[in-house]
Every structure is written in C-alpha cells, then in structure tokens.
Amino acid sequence: MELRVLRYFLAVAREQNITRAAETLFLAQPSLSRQMQLLEREVGQPLFVRGKRTITLTEAGKLLKKRAEEILDLYEKTQTDLMATANDVEGEIYIGGGESHAFQTIAEAATALQRDYPGIRFRFFSGDAETIVERLDKGLIDFGVTVDLADLTRYESIRLPLTDRWGVLMPADSPLARQDCLTPNDLKGLPLICSRQSLRPGSRLLQWFGDDIRRIDVRATYNLLYNASLLVKAGLGYAVGLDRLINTKDTVLCFRPLSPALTTHLDLVWKQQGALSRPATLFLTYLKQKKDLTDPSSDQNDSAID
C-alpha cells in the first residue's frame, strides 16, 4: 500500500466525489477511479458506497481513513525529524493536550525556545486523555499534556506547577449563580454536561459526587469546553468543567467552583526510552528551567479533593 495511494484515498474521502478529488490532485478522473479500484482489491473489500453524486465510506473505509491519516502523519513527522541538520537546530515538535489553564507553562517554554531557535516549529493537537495517549503510543506526537492521567508509570513525565479548579458553567441568571460554590446536593437532579474523561469509573469527579452519583442526570458529554459552553447558552444544561477556560466576563454565563474544592494536576508525558528529536529534547530542557516543576511520582496519590 503506497503512501501516494493513501493520499489519493484521503482526497476522495474528503471530497466525497471522484471528479472533485481528481481536480484537487491534478489527476485524470479515470486514473483516480482505477487507483481506488485497485486499492479496494488490495484490501479485499469495498471502501466506498458509490451514489449518484456523492461517495461515502464503508466501515472498512472509515477504518482505513483513520489509519491512513496516522500513517501519513507519522511519515511526515519522521521525515521532519531526520531532516534536522547537525549544526542547525530546526524541525517540528508535536504536542497533544487537553484544555487547561496550566497549559500556560507549556506556552511559555515554547515561546522561549522558538525565540532562541527560530527554525523550530510547533504542532499542537487538542483532545481528551484517551486520544492523546493513543497518539503518543503510536509515535504521532512527541509529548502529551494530560489531566490526572491514572497510570503515569508507563511514561516519563513532568508535573506542571499550575493546578485547575473544577466548577460549573451556567447561565448567569440561574438561581445557583447566587451561591459562591456548589455542593453535590446542589447538582442533584440538574441536567449536566460533562466531559467523557470525567465520567470514567474511578475518576475524581465521580469520587467527589460520592453517593450522589446515582442521582446525577448527565444529558450530554463533550471533549472541548467551548462547545459545552454553547450548549449551556442554548439551555441544554449545566457544564461541569475546569475554570479559566471560558471567559464569562460580559457574557450570559458564569462559573461557580465546586465545594469541597476539587482541583486537578497537569502532567507532560513522553514515551519511556523514546527517541526524541533534537528540538524535542531542547524543549524539555527549556521546560525544566521553569520554576516549581516536580516529579509527579512524589505526590501521585494525593487527593484531588482539598
């Protein structure tokens, strides 16, 4: 399976039309059609459902699309790492992470590094912990920035100095907005919008709810709090998430922290004995120069409920 053909396949999947895909690739339409037929023959099953005007992917096609994107991302990343010369520090650093105010530490280190080494570029990817760890394990990113990752023993890691506070994003005219903080009992029976990660068995948020977990009403889940904030504005429910991600000043929303206080840690993780590029190794050096960075193994068992 050639990289060239995978790029052709992704163009067809993106455009959902052979003719349009051929135009973007500067190929003749019959040639592209033939390449896709040969690809289907190679994988041994149909990749497309061919309609009159549009083409959609079969289940096999959806799987190949995901794998093709990963293969091409890894190829591009490897090519970039290998092109870095011995004398000039240049190349790309791939960092994936969830939403967090503590990401500020990463941003400051990246800015300082790029100021000293203008040839270094960054590629940032947003996602939840499951997605970040998957991409890290496959070598698609150099570093993952994770929120309260359950098992840090599989990775090298640095705990970032800032912490985040959990709370609820709600309409500013809600009766609960008159309170300084919210307890599990306050949220009982309310339509809640929670992140997928926070609802996994054993998560700190579920521990915070305690016995009230049986009485919470989760109406929707999210990956990015910005999208959840739009659901709150539309009246779908109350979003449980981290503070300082959504600017509520002069808006119809407000944020109230949880009580007892629930805080979370952020860790930068990378593969043990992984082959980091020179730019990625330099980034670690710059990050470690930041004050108050700690070894997460020293307080990994600390409670998140203060």
Secondary structure, DSSP 8 states (H G I E B T S, - for coil): --HHHHHHHHHHHHHSSHHHHHHHHT--HHHHHHHHHHHHHHHTS--EEE-SS-EEE-HHHHHHHHHHHHHHHHHHHHHHHHH--SSS--EEEEEEE---GGGHHHHHHHHHHHHH-TTEEEEEEE--HHHHHHHHHTTS-SEEEEES-S--TTEEEEE-S--EEEEEEEETTSGGGGSSSB-HHHHTTSEEEEETGGGSTT-HHHHHHGGGGGG-EEEEEESSHHHHHHHHHHTS-EEEEETTSS--TTSSEEEEEBSS-BEE-EEEEEETT----HHHHHHHHHHHTSTT-B-GGGSTT--SB-
